[in-house]
C-alpha cells in the first residue's frame, strides 16, 4: 500500500487518477454553467447497434417494436413493409444510426421535403425496392421511429401501382350483399362477390361514403398522397373495414 505524505510526490498512477478526477469535476462544473455541453453529449451517448434479425434496420435496444407487412394474393413479396419502434435514445443519435445503416443498404436520401428539428425529423429515401420514408419523434427520454419501404415491383405485379403523380384507391366487397362507394362526386357499385375495382385520383383529401343494404352508412375522410395506394373494403359481415394503405 502506498501512503502519500504532506510534501511527498505521489506515484505516476496516482497523479493520473487525480488529474482524471479533476478533469471530470471541471467538465461537470462547466456543464452546469451552460458551457461545454456539446462536448459532453458524445461522452455519454450510447452507441446504437443494428439488430441483425430485424426485417428493416432497427436498433437492438428498444422499448417497443412492431413490423407490419401488406401482401396481396398471388404476390409473394410484401407490397409495403412498415417498422414502428421506440428506443431509449436521443433523436440525433437515432437519426445518425439510420443515415448510416440505410446508406449501407443502398438507400439514397432525397432532399425534397426533408425536415430535421430538435424534436422531430422526416426524410424520404429511394431504396433498391422502391420509395421509402423515415419519421422520428422525440418524446420524454425516448425516440419513436416510423420507417416504411415500398416494393415497386410487387405493386406492379399486383396491378395496384399508381400512375405518376397520382394516387390509387381500391374498392373491395367481400360480403354477400351489394355495396357502393361514393367519392369525388362519383358512385361505384360492386355486386356481392364481384372483383375489386380501382380508381385513379389526384392527390388530396376526400370525403367518402360506403353503403350496404340494412347497414348504417360509413362516412370518413381519406388523405391520398401521390404514389400511394389505399383500399376500402366491405367485410363479410357487411361492415366497412378501416382504410388500409396497400402501397
C-alpha positions in Angstrom: 0.0 0.0 0.0 1.4 3.4 -0.9 1.0 6.3 1.5 1.1 9.9 0.4 2.5 12.2 3.0 2.4 16.0 3.1 5.0 17.4 0.8 5.7 14.0 -0.8 5.4 13.2 -4.5 2.7 10.7 -5.4 3.4 7.8 -7.8 2.5 8.4 -11.5 -0.7 6.3 -11.5 -2.0 8.4 -8.5 -1.2 11.5 -10.4 -3.1 10.3 -13.5 -6.1 9.3 -11.3 -6.1 12.7 -9.6 -5.9 14.5 -12.9 -8.7 12.4 -14.3 -11.0 13.2 -11.3 -10.1 16.9 -11.6 -11.0 16.8 -15.4 -14.4 15.2 -14.7 -15.1 17.7 -12.0 -14.2 20.6 -14.2 -16.4 19.2 -17.0 -19.4 18.8 -14.7 -18.9 22.4 -13.4 -18.7 23.7 -16.9 -21.8 21.8 -18.0 -23.8 23.2 -15.0 -22.8 26.7 -16.1 -24.0 26.1 -19.6 -20.6 25.6 -21.3 -19.1 22.6 -23.0 -22.5 20.9 -23.2 -21.9 20.0 -26.9 -18.7 18.3 -25.9 -20.3 16.2 -23.2 -23.0 14.6 -25.2 -20.7 12.3 -27.2 -19.1 11.1 -23.9 -22.5 10.0 -22.5 -24.4 9.0 -25.7 -24.9 5.2 -26.1 -24.0 3.8 -29.5 -26.9 2.1 -31.3 -26.2 -1.3 -32.8 -28.3 -2.8 -35.6 -30.4 -5.8 -34.9 -29.4 -8.5 -37.5 -32.8 -10.2 -37.2 -34.9 -7.1 -37.9 -36.7 -7.1 -41.3 -36.0 -3.3 -41.6 -33.0 -1.7 -39.9 -33.7 -1.2 -36.2 -31.5 -0.7 -33.0 -31.1 -3.7 -30.7 -32.3 -1.7 -27.7 -35.9 -0.8 -27.8 -39.0 -0.3 -25.6 -41.5 -1.4 -28.3 -41.2 -2.8 -31.8 -43.7 -3.9 -34.4 -43.2 -4.8 -38.0 -46.2 -4.9 -40.4 -46.3 -6.1 -44.0 -49.0 -5.7 -46.7 -49.5 -8.6 -49.0 -51.7 -9.5 -52.0 -52.8 -13.0 -53.1 -50.5 -14.3 -55.8 -47.7 -11.9 -55.0 -45.0 -13.4 -52.7 -43.2 -10.3 -51.7 -44.8 -7.7 -49.5 -46.1 -4.6 -51.2 -45.2 -2.4 -48.2 -43.2 -3.0 -45.0 -43.6 -0.8 -42.0 -41.5 -0.7 -38.9 -42.7 1.1 -35.7 -40.5 1.1 -32.7 -39.5 3.2 -29.7 -35.9 3.3 -28.5 -34.4 4.9 -25.3 -32.0 7.2 -27.2 -31.7 10.8 -28.3 -33.3 11.8 -31.7 -29.9 12.9 -33.1 -28.3 9.5 -32.3 -31.2 7.7 -33.9 -31.0 9.9 -37.0 -27.3 9.2 -37.3 -28.0 5.5 -36.9 -30.5 5.4 -39.7 -28.4 7.5 -42.1 -25.5 5.1 -41.5 -27.4 1.8 -41.7 -29.7 2.8 -44.6 -26.7 4.0 -46.5 -25.1 0.6 -46.1 -28.2 -1.0 -47.8 -28.0 1.4 -50.8 -30.8 3.7 -49.7 -30.3 7.2 -51.1 -31.5 10.1 -49.1 -33.7 12.6 -51.0 -33.5 16.3 -50.1 -37.1 17.0 -51.2 -39.3 17.5 -48.1 -36.6 16.8 -45.6 -37.4 18.2 -42.1 -34.9 18.0 -39.2 -35.8 19.7 -35.9 -34.8 19.1 -32.3 -37.9 17.1 -31.5 -38.8 15.5 -34.9 -37.4 14.6 -38.3 -38.8 13.4 -41.6 -36.7 12.1 -44.5 -37.5 10.4 -47.8 -35.3 7.8 -49.5 -35.0 5.9 -52.7 -34.4 2.3 -51.7 -33.4 -0.6 -54.0 -37.0 -1.9 -53.8 -38.9 1.4 -54.1 -39.8 4.7 -52.3 -39.2 4.8 -48.5 -39.7 7.2 -45.7 -38.4 7.7 -42.2 -40.2 9.7 -39.4 -38.7 10.3 -36.0 -40.3 12.0 -33.0 -38.9 12.8 -29.6 -41.0 12.1 -26.5 -39.7 12.3 -22.9 -36.5 10.3 -22.9 -37.2 8.1 -25.9 -37.5 8.5 -29.7 -40.3 6.9 -31.8 -39.4 5.5 -35.2 -41.7 5.1 -38.2 -39.9 3.5 -41.2 -41.7 2.5 -44.4 -40.4 0.8 -47.5 -42.5 0.2 -50.6 -41.8 -2.6 -53.2 -42.5 -1.1 -56.7 -42.1 -4.5 -58.5 -44.6 -6.2 -56.2 -47.1 -3.3 -56.6 -46.8 -3.6 -60.4 -47.4 -7.3 -60.4 -50.4 -6.8 -58.1 -51.7 -4.2 -60.6 -52.0 -1.5 -57.9 -49.2 0.8 -58.9 -50.5 4.4 -59.1 -49.9 6.5 -62.3 -47.1 9.0 -61.9 -48.2 11.9 -59.8 -51.5 10.2 -59.0 -52.9 8.1 -56.1 -54.9 4.9 -56.5 -58.0 3.7 -54.5 -59.1 0.1 -54.5 -62.7 -0.7 -53.6 -63.4 -4.3 -52.5 -66.6 -6.0 -51.5 -66.2 -9.5 -49.9 -69.7 -9.5 -48.3 -72.8 -11.3 -49.6 -74.5 -8.1 -50.3 -74.3 -5.3 -52.9 -72.2 -2.3 -51.8 -71.5 1.1 -53.1 -68.7 3.7 -52.7 -69.3 7.4 -53.2 -66.3 9.6 -53.6 -65.3 12.6 -55.6 -68.9 13.1 -56.8 -68.9 9.5 -58.2 -70.7 6.4 -57.1 -69.1 3.0 -57.7 -71.2 -0.1 -57.1 -69.9 -3.6 -56.5 -72.2 -6.6 -56.5 -71.7 -9.4 -54.0 -68.7 -11.5 -54.9 -67.5 -9.1 -57.7 -63.8 -8.4 -58.2 -62.3 -5.3 -56.7 -62.2 -2.1 -58.7 -59.6 0.7 -58.6 -59.9 4.4 -59.1 -57.1 6.8 -60.1 -57.4 10.1 -58.1 -55.4 13.2 -57.8 -53.6 13.7 -54.5 -55.8 15.4 -51.9 -58.3 15.0 -49.1 -61.5 13.2 -50.0 -64.8 12.6 -48.1 -66.3 9.2 -48.9 -69.3 7.1 -48.1 -69.7 3.3 -48.1 -73.3 1.9 -48.1 -74.6 -1.6 -47.8 -78.3 -2.5 -47.6 -79.6 -3.0 -44.0 -76.3 -1.4 -42.6 -75.6 2.1 -41.5 -73.7 4.2 -44.0 -70.0 4.7 -43.2 -68.6 8.1 -43.8 -65.0 9.2 -43.4 -62.2 11.4 -44.9 -59.2 9.9 -46.6 -56.0 11.8 -47.5 -54.3 10.5 -50.6 -50.7 11.4 -51.5 -49.1 11.0 -54.8 -47.7 7.5 -55.2 -49.9 5.9 -52.5 -52.5 3.2 -53.0 -55.3 2.7 -50.4 -58.0 0.1 -50.1 -61.6 0.4 -48.8 -63.2 -2.9 -48.1 -66.7 -4.1 -47.1 -66.1 -7.1 -44.9 -68.0 -10.4 -44.9 -70.5 -9.2 -42.3 -71.3 -6.1 -44.4 -69.4 -3.7 -42.2 -66.8 -1.3 -43.6 -63.2 -2.0 -42.6 -60.8 0.8 -41.7 -58.9 2.2 -44.7 -55.7 0.2 -45.4 -52.7 1.5 -47.2 -51.5 -1.1 -49.7 -48.6 0.8 -51.2 
